[in-house]
Amino acid sequence: MSPATPTAPGSWRYRALPVFVFVGLMWISEVVDLILPLDLDAFGIRPRELDHLSGIVLAPFLHLGFGHLVANTTTLLVLG
């Protein structure tokens, strides 16, 4: 029996990779929102507005600030 490689489907690294990628994308989007003069939070979910239905997909990547992002990152890393 050969030893499991870190990228083998049964290893914890393989199972945790999507969580780390998701957390990384959340942090990248928040840093981009901070550095560039964009208002990415405008792409969030707006109640009763059909124009903002794309916010359902984008909402997990948008955060009010770094405190909100840190709280969500901690929870996602523990429960993910």
KEGUTI-107892 format. One line per field, with one value per atom (N, C-alpha, C): x, y, z. Coordinates in Angstrom, 3 decimals. Each point is the difference from the previous one (the first is absolute). Example, Ala and Ser with C-alpha at 12.3 -4.5 7.8 and 13.67 -1.06 7.14 Angstrom:
<drenkols>
px: 13.190|-0.890|0.900|-0.350|0.820|-0.770
py: -5.690|1.190|1.200|1.050|1.190|1.090
pz: 7.800|0.000|0.000|-0.720|0.060|0.730
</drenkols>
This chain:
<drenkols>
px: 0.849|-0.849|0.898|-0.251|0.831|-0.516|0.917|-0.443|-0.820|-0.935|-0.865|0.792|-0.171|0.639|-0.887|0.578|-0.811|-1.174|0.082|-1.092|-0.910|0.165|-0.871|-1.395|-1.039|-1.374|-0.328|0.697|-0.312|0.719|0.966|0.784|-0.766|0.331|-0.687|0.325|1.185|0.369|-0.877|-0.296|-0.860|-1.407|-0.501|-1.350|-0.050|1.097|0.027|0.321|0.482|0.387|-1.125|-1.231|-1.069|-0.279|0.134|-0.223|1.076|1.254|1.092|-0.107|-0.413|-0.185|-1.124|-1.093|-1.134|0.402|0.721|0.462|0.965|0.873|0.933|-0.712|-1.029|-0.770|-0.743|-0.489|-0.666|0.987|1.219|0.998|0.476|0.189|0.432|-1.042|-1.267|-1.043|-0.077|0.224|-0.049|1.201|1.171|1.185|-0.150|-0.524|-0.243|-1.010|-1.037|-0.995|0.623|0.987|0.662|0.954|0.768|1.042|-0.573|-0.867|-0.535|-1.204|-0.231|-1.153|-1.315|-0.212|-1.230|-0.896|-1.271|-0.942|-0.587|0.777|-0.448|-1.208|-0.187|-1.151|-1.319|0.048|-1.212|-0.528|0.833|-0.419|-0.652|-0.253|-0.628|-1.487|-0.630|-1.430|-0.785|-0.917|-0.898|-1.417|-0.711|-1.346|-0.944|-0.848|-1.056|0.519|1.220|0.541|0.531|-0.600|0.420|1.381|0.403|1.315|1.143|-0.249|1.056|-0.063|-0.624|-0.027|1.388|0.896|1.378|0.670|-0.513|0.550|-0.117|-0.917|-0.123|1.286|0.597|1.252|1.183|-0.034|1.139|0.031|-1.109|-0.097|1.031|0.341|1.000|1.378|0.274|1.309|0.022|-1.150|-0.098|-0.176|0.795|-0.055|0.018|-0.579|-0.106|1.357|0.885|1.337|0.829|1.205|0.888|-0.456|-0.703|-0.540|-1.007|-0.875|-0.990|0.699|1.040|0.734|0.740|0.622|0.720|-0.969|-1.161|-0.994|-0.472|-0.269|-0.441|1.120|1.235|1.129|0.212|-0.030|0.191|-1.068|-1.232|-1.093|0.128|0.326|0.109|1.154|1.125|1.130|-0.283|-0.768|-0.333|-1.051|-1.049|-1.105|0.180|0.885|0.186|0.752
py: -1.169|1.169|1.238|0.922|1.192|1.078|0.823|1.077|1.041|0.607|1.000|1.282|0.545|1.270|1.143|1.195|1.113|0.386|-0.325|0.367|-1.177|-1.105|-1.153|0.314|-0.542|0.310|-0.295|-0.876|-0.321|0.860|0.807|0.777|1.243|0.489|1.175|1.233|0.062|1.162|0.088|-1.120|-0.035|0.469|-0.399|0.394|1.451|0.534|1.371|1.016|-0.446|0.914|0.932|-0.468|0.935|1.069|-0.348|0.973|1.075|-0.397|0.965|0.882|-0.559|0.789|1.018|-0.426|0.892|1.145|-0.315|1.023|0.953|-0.536|0.840|0.958|-0.475|0.869|1.087|-0.327|1.008|1.103|-0.388|0.980|0.832|-0.637|0.738|1.029|-0.388|0.952|1.166|-0.240|1.097|0.926|-0.546|0.832|0.821|-0.607|0.730|1.119|-0.269|1.016|1.143|-0.304|1.018|0.846|-0.641|0.688|0.803|-0.622|0.666|0.861|1.038|0.869|-0.594|-1.250|-0.680|-0.153|-0.045|-0.275|-1.384|-1.028|-1.368|-0.377|0.675|-0.307|0.330|0.813|0.329|-1.209|-1.027|-1.211|-1.018|0.364|-0.911|-0.165|-0.732|-0.267|1.227|0.434|1.099|-0.555|0.110|-0.561|0.698|-0.799|0.459|0.698|-0.322|0.569|-1.128|-0.201|-1.072|0.248|1.249|0.317|-0.548|-0.263|-0.444|-1.498|-0.777|-1.451|-0.619|0.648|-0.499|0.042|0.807|0.081|-1.295|-0.872|-1.294|-0.803|0.084|-0.712|0.757|1.321|0.802|0.266|-0.145|0.357|-0.693|-1.256|-0.616|0.649|0.727|0.626|1.454|0.565|1.407|0.109|0.879|0.188|1.478|0.359|1.396|0.585|-0.815|0.453|-1.187|0.294|-1.095|-0.719|0.667|-0.678|-1.067|0.353|-0.952|-1.152|0.340|-1.024|-0.951|0.508|-0.846|-0.938|0.514|-0.840|-1.118|0.311|-1.027|-0.975|0.495|-0.877|-1.007|0.467|-0.887|-1.096|0.402|-0.972|-0.978|0.484|-0.874|-0.981|0.444|-0.910|-1.068|0.353|-0.979|-0.986|0.522|-0.872|-0.583|0.612|-0.467|-1.285
pz: 0.000|0.000|0.000|-0.933|-0.097|0.940|0.503|0.903|-0.764|0.693|-0.621|-0.259|-1.176|-0.321|0.501|0.203|0.523|-0.902|-1.283|-0.904|-0.318|0.712|-0.208|0.520|-0.648|0.403|1.460|0.657|1.385|1.014|-0.425|0.952|0.460|1.188|0.539|-0.818|-0.596|-0.816|-1.242|-0.576|-1.182|0.348|1.144|0.422|0.454|0.533|0.496|-1.094|-1.138|-1.069|-0.441|-0.226|-0.390|1.058|1.266|1.074|-0.053|-0.171|-0.061|-1.242|-1.110|-1.223|0.200|0.589|0.254|0.930|1.079|0.936|-0.705|-0.816|-0.748|-0.939|-0.683|-0.894|0.781|1.184|0.823|0.388|0.411|0.406|-1.187|-1.135|-1.195|-0.399|0.014|-0.390|0.981|1.287|0.977|-0.159|-0.275|-0.204|-1.282|-1.054|-1.246|0.243|0.775|0.323|0.800|0.836|0.799|-0.848|-0.880|-0.763|-1.165|-0.773|-1.189|0.357|-0.778|0.287|-0.518|0.280|-0.393|1.221|-0.232|1.081|-0.240|0.340|-0.258|0.844|1.124|0.842|-0.686|-1.039|-0.751|-0.769|-0.157|-0.710|0.912|1.239|0.954|-0.258|0.874|-0.133|0.455|-0.818|0.340|0.005|1.095|0.054|-0.975|-0.595|-0.909|-1.246|-0.431|-1.228|-0.873|-1.155|-0.893|-0.596|-0.088|-0.566|0.855|1.249|0.903|0.306|-0.867|0.202|-0.141|-0.735|-0.085|1.371|0.904|1.352|0.771|-0.404|0.672|-0.180|-1.174|-0.274|0.594|-0.049|0.441|1.501|0.686|1.418|0.897|-0.203|0.891|-0.078|-1.076|-0.171|0.458|0.305|0.386|1.509|0.614|1.445|0.322|1.132|0.402|0.376|0.476|0.397|0.448|0.484|0.390|1.261|0.891|1.176|-0.390|-0.926|-0.519|-0.726|-0.774|-0.743|0.936|1.031|0.959|0.713|0.389|0.679|-0.922|-1.267|-0.938|-0.350|-0.076|-0.302|1.123|1.231|1.147|0.021|-0.176|0.005|-1.145|-1.175|-1.154|0.142|0.549|0.190|1.051|1.030|1.039|-0.494|-0.619|-0.422|-1.393|-0.790|-1.371|-0.051
</drenkols>
